[in-house]
Amino acid sequence: MDPIRVGAGILCMMLFAGGALAEAVTFQSLMDPSVLPAPQRGMRLEQLHVEAGAVTARTTGAVMRLDLATGAAVFEQRIGLSRPVARLQLAEGLASAEVTHVAPGVGRVAFANPRLDLRVNGDSLFMFHALEPLRIAVSRAIPVGFEASENSSHLILDEFGGFGLYCSDPALYDRYTPYGEEVAIYELPADAVLWVGVCPPRPYDWDRSLRDNVVWHWSREEGYPPDTELSRWPEWGNLALLQSEVMLWKDWNLAFEPRDGAEVFSRVRETLHGLGMRFMVYTSPGYFFKESQYESEAFNSFENFEGWPPLNGEGENMELFLNEIEGLLNTHQPDGLYFDGQYYRNPAALYALARRSRALVGEEGLLEWHSTIALGTGQCFLPHADAYVDFILRGEGEDVRYADFDYLRYFVSGYNASNSIGVLCNNGPTPTPQLIRRLLEANCRMHTLVRWLEEPALMTMVAEEYRAKLMPGLREAVELASALRQEGLAARTARLHDEDRALHAPPAWTRSVMTQAFTNLPDWESFVSDLSPNPFSIDADGLLIHADAHTHAFFQTALTQPVSGVVVKLKQGTDGGMSWGPAVFVGWENGRSLRMGLRSDGRIQVNRDGREQLFDGNGADQWHWLRARWLGELGVVEHSLDGANYRTLLSFRHGGGYLGNAAALLVGKVPYDGQPHDHSDPGEPGVCAVGEVVVY
């Protein structure tokens, strides 16, 4: 018997037997067809067979045909359009294909040479488990309307659908080039797993998207509103969300026992049901810290509040969390759950969480995920997990991105990706008619915040601009606009391919806007923490900064024209800062921003519009050159140890947001958000250096 297959099966049983383990679900553990075997949400395996030299698998949303002689596979979309979306090519043909399992929710095929297992799920997720080293190349068959990556996982979509690639080895270099025909080449080591997911996995529920409206309650004072307040809600929705995490539960990070007692919870439940409303309550896998490494971070009061605790992103707490919410559902009987923060660092755990939590709430139960941080810290997400969820809430604190239509259309709406109902988390600025129109054009929805009910003029606008537009005619308008945008995607893809190639060639800069070599202190405005007075000096290295680790000390100068790139030379030295480490920061008049810096934990940190991404490669005693450059829609961040030979850290899409006038350049110990403030723990003193900064 195959030791790799046996190991995966044993691990799978360990992880799903109900015991609390400090290990997270893995890609390998999900290969066992006895794990998550049942079809859910109408997504089924309709056919799996080997015939005429090919493996054919048909699911609700996809058809895959794998030719054994050539090792070539075609993945076709079935929902919305019938068309190929991706092609897969193995380095060699396959022999001795055997269907080892077929059921309504899952099937498996074993190949003898090369040794490979294929699991097919009813949600159109195809899992390739390499039992020996295997080369897999993937090509796209669609234009690119949207693409996003997190390490070796990628998502490519157009207006009508697309596909995702998710690899068990996040550090694997796959030569990802989304705008070329061949998008990735995976040199899989033995026991590695690659998922290919076809989108969308299920149809979009138009009727429900027009009918279901959520009234959203959050408060720092009261988790259970009085009946007089609840009675106002049915005018604005048929569903309610009770989110007040700290005020809802006695210990929101450790258990889900009603803060005001079971009787009060029961009163709210019976009142809402009597009003004809169903309701969801706050829970969080990411912030559930019971018996975890984060348990000491738990808090249960806003007194002396210093910010939210860290998010558990790996999923090793899944069993404890699921046991807790099962008890909540059985004891207090809400109609559904709202999850705040999922396992964003582990696609396997994210997928298992979606399916297992759906099983707990039931097919008709309510499930909403707040997923602004979806898969990683960029805009990558896993549609085949989201497909098990009713509402996906995204965009909290991302107000600057609301003007980016592609952000709303692809990342927030989920339309023709997961086909869950995508909701903009607009709990910051008050919505405007212009924003609501963009939302509806992108096929997004929004919740009604309870605090809005105190503003009659606002609610009149919401009624006229939003609620009145949730009519059957919206579908026709959305589909027509999608088709029109699709017509331009082939040309746009070609243009972005040219940009991508240019950004992976040496820079074509002809002149710099500004060069500052730090042979003396610059005549710029300085921002210095009271805890680190007189931090600046000059020596042969350039600008030295003597300061406590987590305090700010930086210079700022105005930029009043468009710029196309920036290069900075930095040394960590003895500085203990991380998000306060030595860095450069560019801010634009439109609110966009880009920061690149070093951290004392040996990593490089990039913050784009406040969103953090981390990369290995920072030696404290070395000079490091960080370079960012951008063209019409795309950009790259690169790293060098000599100022001449650069490696790409990440490619990104700014969607035109970096083309307007830049406003300011900040250099030094610049905090992650570019603001002059310190961490609550200042840390120990140290010294870092800035050798030069050049703006192009």
Buried (B, 14 or more C-beta within 10 A) or exposed (E): EEEBBEEBBEBBEEBBEEEBBEBBBBBBBBBBBEBBBEBBBBBBBEEBBBEEEBBBBBBBBBBBBBBBEBBBBBBBBBBBBEEBBBBBBBEEBBEEBEBEBBBEBBBBBBBEEBBBBBBBBBBBBBBBBBBEBBBBBBBBBBBBBBBBBBBBBBBBBBBBBBBBBBBBBBEBEBEBBBBBEEBBBBBBEEBBBBBBBBBBBBBBBBEEBBEBBBBBBBBEEBBBBEEEBBBEBBEBBBBBBBBBBBBBBEBBBBBBBBBBEEEEBEBBBEBBEEBEBBBBBBBBBBBBBBEBEBEEBBBBEEEEEEEEBEBBBBBBBBBBBBEBBBEBBEEBEBBBBBBBBBBBBBBBBBBBBBBBBBBBBEEEBBBBBBBBBBBBBBBBBBBBBBBBBBBBBBBBEBBBBBBBEBBBBBBBBBBBBBBBBBBBBBBEEEBEEEBBEBBBBBBBBBBBBBBBBEEEEBBEBBEEBBBEBBEEEBBEBBBEBBEEBBEEBEEBBEBBBBBBEBBEEEBEEEEEBEEBEBEEEBEBEBBBBEBBEEBBEEEEBBBBBBBBBBBBBBBBBEBEEEBBBBBBBBBBBBBBBBBBBBBBBBBBEBBBBBBBBBBBEEBBBBBBBBBEBBBEBBEBEBBBBBBBBBBBBBBBBBBBBEBEEBEEBBBBBBBBBBBEEBBBBBBBBBBBBBEBEBBEEBBEBBBBBBBBBBBB
